[in-house]
């Protein structure tokens, strides 16, 4: 059966499918309103891979440039939005150039740059033609500072030239954790905000998004740079938020296909249960369950088929996120057994004694070798100052291991009427009373 599948495990979730993050969106909208009124409020969004950082940024961008309404205030905003994505090859000057070039494109897309504003962009034109060259390494630091000065000059002059026609500028930097320490992102953020303030340019908001390691990278670059930002650490979705994702997806499918596809209450609860509220997991399992369904009624069998198909949800998540950690770097099923035991504790610390107690079939020497190898390869982390205590690097890795090794068991053991995960102290536990449709 050929049908439009509304779930999107391969891309950023579009606004119509975006669910949850209500509190974060309200706080971020307040940051935009503050910036519009001359009190710039910068923010940082961090969390594990697949937790929804990029999707949240897309929604913030939409509100900032007036594409869709804020959740609370009926007044639409009109910011110039600059959205750049960094990678491991980006240097200090690359970041400045990327921000400046995107800013120029955004302004040019609104109106032709006026003659009196052209001087603000001369430095960007040089970059776009051939890139900046530093012939004297001794002057690299001075040159970098000059580039930041040029960028703040361009922003300030552009806002002056556009006048009251715009609310300000919002600079969104995704994957901000990726550049190396030598890119000095923290120092750059500190310098940009200071220079903007000195120029009286107080309608610019900067938002960063990245893995939790971003905070330490900022501190290492400039010890006070983290203080510039309101920090939002994203957690997995609640059970009810997972249900909302399913509702919105199936509603979109009905609009496109012209007929309704339902999901049973049992299958919806189980999907939320095994995905632990990770947005990308929810999208992947829902996509594969929808694909496996043949009678327009997604049930437990469809969820199981979608998970275990040759290219199903578990295989796809493994290939995208965890194959290297769980397969490529481990050649022993006994070593993987250690990870399976640790996954029962999610990303909490667990002692070697506890692992030994739960992995009864492992010899003491094998366990010692496994822990040593897994630690050396960066697959598990050892607790500093505490001997023999370890944890998995992320909760999502633990969730995938549990799903990969126990999906059928987890589906079968979903508590009746419950959609939350076993360790659901920070989640809603009540599931829907009727099928999601």
C-alpha positions in Angstrom: 0.0 0.0 0.0 1.5 3.4 -1.1 0.7 6.1 1.5 2.2 9.3 2.6 4.2 8.6 5.8 4.1 11.7 8.0 7.0 10.8 10.4 10.4 12.2 9.7 13.4 10.4 11.2 15.7 11.6 8.5 15.3 15.4 8.9 14.4 18.2 11.3 10.8 18.1 12.4 8.8 20.8 10.7 6.6 23.2 12.8 3.4 21.3 12.2 4.9 18.1 13.8 6.8 19.9 16.5 5.5 18.7 19.9 6.6 19.4 23.5 9.1 22.0 24.6 6.4 24.4 25.6 8.3 25.8 28.6 11.4 26.2 26.5 9.6 27.9 23.7 7.9 30.4 26.1 11.3 31.2 27.7 12.9 31.6 24.2 10.1 33.9 23.0 10.6 36.0 26.1 14.3 36.3 25.1 13.2 37.6 21.7 10.8 40.1 23.2 13.5 41.3 25.5 16.0 41.7 22.6 13.4 43.6 20.6 13.1 46.1 23.4 16.8 46.7 23.8 17.7 44.1 26.4 19.5 41.4 24.4 19.0 37.9 26.0 21.3 35.2 24.6 20.6 31.5 25.0 22.2 28.1 24.7 20.4 24.9 24.0 22.2 21.6 24.7 21.3 18.0 24.9 22.1 14.6 23.5 22.0 13.7 19.8 18.4 13.3 18.5 16.9 15.2 21.5 15.4 17.9 19.2 17.9 20.8 19.5 17.8 21.6 15.7 14.0 21.3 15.6 13.7 23.8 18.5 16.0 26.2 16.7 13.9 26.0 13.6 10.8 26.9 15.6 12.6 29.8 17.3 13.7 31.1 13.9 10.1 30.9 12.6 8.8 32.9 15.6 11.7 35.4 15.3 11.1 36.2 11.6 7.3 36.2 11.9 6.7 33.0 9.9 4.4 31.8 12.7 2.9 33.3 15.8 4.4 33.1 19.3 2.6 30.8 21.7 1.5 33.6 24.1 1.9 37.1 22.6 -0.4 37.7 19.5 2.1 40.2 18.0 4.3 38.7 15.3 8.0 39.5 15.4 10.1 40.7 12.5 13.8 39.9 13.2 16.5 39.3 10.6 17.5 35.7 11.3 20.9 34.3 10.6 21.1 30.5 10.9 24.5 28.8 10.5 25.7 25.3 11.2 29.2 24.6 12.2 31.5 21.6 11.7 34.8 20.3 12.9 36.8 22.2 10.2 35.5 25.6 11.2 38.1 28.1 12.5 37.5 31.4 14.3 37.5 33.4 11.0 35.3 30.8 9.3 32.6 31.3 12.0 32.7 35.1 11.6 32.6 34.8 7.8 29.7 32.3 7.9 27.6 34.6 10.2 28.4 37.7 8.1 27.7 36.1 4.7 24.4 34.7 5.9 23.5 38.0 7.4 24.2 39.7 4.1 22.0 37.2 2.2 19.1 37.6 4.6 19.2 41.4 4.3 19.5 41.2 0.5 16.5 38.9 0.4 14.4 41.6 2.0 15.4 44.5 0.0 18.3 45.7 -2.2 21.1 46.9 0.0 21.1 50.7 -0.1 24.2 52.6 -1.4 25.0 54.0 2.0 25.1 50.6 3.6 27.4 49.0 1.0 30.6 49.9 2.9 29.5 47.7 5.7 29.8 44.7 3.5 33.1 45.3 1.7 34.9 42.9 4.0 32.3 40.1 3.3 32.8 40.6 -0.5 36.5 39.9 -0.1 35.8 36.7 1.9 33.3 35.5 -0.6 35.7 36.0 -3.5 38.8 34.2 -2.2 38.6 33.8 1.5 40.8 35.5 4.1 44.5 34.8 4.0 46.8 35.2 7.0 50.4 35.5 5.7 51.9 36.5 9.1 51.0 34.0 11.8 52.3 36.4 14.4 49.4 38.8 13.5 46.8 36.1 13.5 45.3 37.1 16.8 45.1 40.7 15.8 43.6 39.8 12.5 40.9 37.7 14.2 40.0 40.6 16.4 39.8 42.9 13.4 37.4 40.4 11.7 35.1 40.5 14.8 35.2 44.3 14.8 34.2 44.3 11.1 31.3 42.0 11.8 29.9 44.0 14.6 30.3 47.2 12.5 28.3 45.6 9.7 25.5 44.4 12.0 25.2 47.8 13.7 25.3 49.8 10.4 22.8 47.5 8.8 20.3 47.9 11.7 20.8 51.6 11.6 20.1 51.7 7.8 17.0 49.5 8.1 15.7 51.6 11.0 12.4 50.6 12.7 11.6 48.2 9.8 13.0 45.3 11.7 13.0 44.2 15.4 16.7 43.3 15.4 19.0 40.4 14.4 18.9 36.9 15.8 22.0 34.8 15.2 21.4 31.1 15.6 24.5 28.8 15.6 23.7 25.0 15.4 26.3 22.2 16.1 28.3 24.8 18.0 30.1 22.0 19.9 31.8 20.7 16.7 34.6 23.3 16.1 37.9 22.5 17.8 39.1 24.3 20.9 41.4 26.4 18.6 38.3 28.1 17.1 37.9 29.9 20.4 34.1 30.1 20.2 33.8 31.3 23.7 36.2 34.2 23.2 34.4 35.1 19.9 31.0 35.2 21.6 32.4 37.4 24.4 34.1 39.8 21.9 31.0 40.0 19.7 28.6 40.8 22.6 31.0 43.4 24.1 31.6 45.2 20.8 27.9 45.2 20.0 27.2 46.8 23.4 29.9 49.4 22.9 28.4 50.4 19.5 25.0 50.8 21.2 23.7 47.9 19.1 21.3 46.3 21.7 18.9 44.5 19.5 21.0 41.4 18.6 20.3 38.0 20.2 22.7 35.1 19.9 21.5 31.5 20.3 23.8 28.4 20.4 22.9 24.8 20.2 25.1 21.7 20.6 25.9 18.6 22.7 26.5 19.1 26.5 30.2 19.3 25.8 29.6 22.8 24.4 29.5 24.3 27.9 32.9 23.1 28.7 34.3 24.3 25.3 33.0 27.7 26.0 34.5 27.9 29.4 37.9 26.6 28.1 37.9 29.3 25.5 36.9 32.1 27.8 36.0 31.4 31.5 33.2 33.9 31.6 31.6 33.3 28.2 29.0 30.8 29.5 27.6 33.6 31.7 26.4 35.3 28.5 23.7 32.7 28.0 20.6 31.4 29.5 21.1 27.6 29.3 18.3 25.2 28.3 19.2 21.5 28.8 16.8 19.4 26.8 15.4 16.2 28.3 13.4 13.5 26.6 9.7 14.1 25.9 7.1 13.1 28.4 4.7 10.3 27.7 1.9 12.7 26.7 4.3 14.7 24.4 5.1 11.4 22.6 1.4 10.9 22.2 1.1 14.4 20.7 3.8 13.6 18.2 1.7 10.6 17.1 -1.5 12.6 16.9 0.0 15.3 14.8 1.6 12.8 12.5 -1.5 10.9 11.9 -3.6 14.0 11.4 -1.1 15.2 8.7 -1.3 11.7 7.1 -5.1 12.0 7.0 -4.9 15.5 5.3 -2.5 14.3 2.6 -3.9 10.7 2.0 -7.6 11.6 2.3 -8.2 8.7 4.7 -7.5 8.0 8.3 -4.8 5.8 9.8 -5.2 4.9 13.5 -2.8 3.5 16.1 -4.1 1.3 18.9 -3.8 2.5 22.5 -1.5 -0.5 23.2 0.8 0.2 20.3 1.0 4.0 21.2 1.8 3.2 24.9 4.4 0.7 23.8 6.1 3.1 21.4 6.4 5.7 24.1 7.6 3.1 26.5 10.5 1.7 24.4 11.7 5.0 23.0 12.0 6.7 26.4 10.8 9.9 24.9 13.7 10.6 22.6 12.2 12.6 19.7 14.3 10.9 17.0 13.6 7.5 18.4 9.8 8.3 18.4 10.0 9.5 14.8 12.0 6.4 13.6 9.8 3.8 15.4 6.6 5.6 14.3 7.9 5.8 10.7 8.7 2.1 10.5 5.5 1.0 12.3 3.4 3.2 9.8 5.3 1.6 7.0 4.7 -1.9 8.3 1.0 -1.4 8.7 -1.3 -2.7 5.9 -4.8 -2.1 7.3 -4.7 1.5 8.4 -4.6 0.4 12.0 -1.2 0.4 13.6 -1.0 -2.3 16.2 1.6 -4.1 18.3 2.5 -6.4 15.5 3.1 -3.5 13.2 5.3 -1.9 15.8 7.3 -5.1 16.3 7.7 -5.7 12.5 8.8 -2.1 12.0 11.4 -2.4 14.7 12.8 -5.7 13.6 12.6 -5.4 9.8 15.9 -5.8 7.9 16.1 -2.1 7.6 13.8 -1.3 10.5 13.9 1.2 13.3 16.6 -0.6 15.4 18.9 -1.1 12.4 18.4 2.5 11.3 19.1 4.0 14.7 22.1 1.8 15.1 23.6 2.7 11.7 23.1 6.5 12.4 24.2 6.7 16.0 25.6 3.6 17.7 27.0 1.1 15.3 30.6 2.2 15.9 30.3 1.9 19.7 28.3 -1.3 19.8 29.7 -3.3 16.9 32.7 -1.8 15.1 34.8 -1.3 18.2 33.7 -4.5 20.0 34.4 -7.9 18.7 33.2 -9.9 21.8 29.6 -10.8 22.8 30.9 -10.9 26.3 32.0 -7.2 26.1 28.5 -6.4 24.7 27.0 -8.2 27.6 28.7 -5.7 29.9 27.1 -2.8 28.0 23.7 -4.6 28.2 24.0 -4.8 32.0 25.0 -1.1 32.2 22.1 -0.1 30.0 19.7 -1.3 32.6 21.0 1.6 34.7 20.7 4.0 31.8 23.4 6.7 32.1 23.8 6.4 35.9 27.0 5.3 37.6 27.3 1.6 38.3 30.0 -0.2 40.1 32.0 -3.2 38.9 30.5 -5.2 41.8 27.0 -4.5 40.6 27.9 -5.4 37.0 29.5 -8.7 38.2 26.4 -9.5 40.2 24.2 -9.0 37.1 26.5 -10.6 34.6 26.8 -14.0 36.4 28.2 -15.8 33.3 31.2 -13.6 32.9 34.5 -14.6 34.5 36.1 -12.0 36.7 39.1 -11.7 34.4 36.8 -11.3 31.4 34.9 -8.5 33.2 38.2 -6.7 34.1 39.4 -6.9 30.5 36.0 -5.8 29.1 35.8 -2.7 31.4 39.4 -1.8 30.6 38.9 -2.1 26.8 35.6 -0.3 26.8 37.0 2.6 28.9 40.1 2.8 26.6 38.0 3.0 23.5 35.8 5.7 25.0 32.7 3.6 25.0 32.1 3.9 28.7 33.3 6.6 31.1 35.1 6.0 34.4 34.2 8.2 37.4 37.0 10.4 38.4 38.3 9.8 42.0 36.2 6.7 42.4 37.7 3.3 41.5 35.6 0.7 39.7 32.6 3.0 38.9 31.5 3.4 35.3 28.6 4.7 33.2 27.5 4.8 29.5 28.3 8.1 27.8 24.6 9.0 27.1 21.1 7.9 28.1 20.2 7.6 24.4 22.9 4.9 24.0 21.4 3.0 26.9 17.9 3.3 25.5 19.0 2.0 22.1 20.8 -1.0 23.7 17.7 -1.8 25.7 15.5 -1.5 22.7 17.9 -3.5 20.5 18.3 -6.4 22.9 14.9 -6.4 24.6 12.3 -4.8 22.2 10.0 -7.8 22.1 10.2 -8.1 25.9 9.7 -4.4 26.4 6.7 -4.3 24.1 5.1 -7.3 25.9 5.8 -5.8 29.3 4.4 -2.4 28.8 2.2 -1.8 31.9 -1.5 -1.5 31.0 -2.5 2.2 30.7 1.1 3.4 31.1 3.1 5.0 28.4 6.1 6.1 30.3 9.4 4.3 30.6 10.4 2.2 33.7 12.6 5.0 34.9 10.0 7.8 34.5 10.5 10.0 37.5 10.8 13.1 35.3 8.0 12.2 32.9 4.3 12.1 32.7 3.1 8.5 33.4 -0.5 8.6 32.3 -1.3 7.4 28.8 -4.3 8.1 26.6 -7.6 6.4 27.3 -8.4 5.8 23.7 -6.5 5.1 20.5 -4.4 7.9 19.0 -5.8 9.0 15.7 
